[in-house]
Amino acid sequence: RETQMVMATCQSGQMWTEARAVPYGPLSLEPSATILNYGQGIFEGIKAYRTAKGRIVLFRPQKNAQRMADG
């Protein structure tokens, strides 16, 4: 079975195109692309803690989801 990845494009000031599955392969990025640093920053914002009762809880997951949706 061939490995695939999801791809969509977006021009400045426009909406994203519909996502499509394409064969897995290299990505072409501008050297000045900040997307990798930005993407890492979003996930660094998600914090999880273990409570005194042993439960694992997320800190403000709705705020993190909104930040990702807002781009």
Contacts in CASP RR format, 6 or more apart in sequence:
PFRMAT RR
TARGET T0000
AUTHOR 0000-0000-0000
METHOD contacts of the structure
MODEL  1
RETQMVMATCQSGQMWTEARAVPYGPLSLEPSATILNYGQGIFEGIKAYR
TAKGRIVLFRPQKNAQRMADG
2 23 0 8 1.000
2 24 0 8 1.000
3 23 0 8 1.000
3 24 0 8 1.000
4 21 0 8 1.000
4 22 0 8 1.000
4 23 0 8 1.000
4 24 0 8 1.000
5 21 0 8 1.000
5 22 0 8 1.000
5 23 0 8 1.000
5 24 0 8 1.000
5 25 0 8 1.000
6 19 0 8 1.000
6 20 0 8 1.000
6 21 0 8 1.000
6 22 0 8 1.000
7 19 0 8 1.000
7 20 0 8 1.000
7 21 0 8 1.000
7 22 0 8 1.000
8 16 0 8 1.000
8 17 0 8 1.000
8 18 0 8 1.000
8 19 0 8 1.000
8 20 0 8 1.000
9 16 0 8 1.000
9 17 0 8 1.000
10 16 0 8 1.000
10 17 0 8 1.000
29 35 0 8 1.000
29 36 0 8 1.000
42 64 0 8 1.000
42 67 0 8 1.000
42 68 0 8 1.000
45 64 0 8 1.000
46 58 0 8 1.000
46 59 0 8 1.000
46 61 0 8 1.000
46 64 0 8 1.000
47 58 0 8 1.000
47 59 0 8 1.000
47 60 0 8 1.000
48 56 0 8 1.000
48 57 0 8 1.000
48 58 0 8 1.000
48 59 0 8 1.000
49 56 0 8 1.000
49 57 0 8 1.000
49 59 0 8 1.000
50 56 0 8 1.000
50 57 0 8 1.000
51 57 0 8 1.000
58 64 0 8 1.000
END
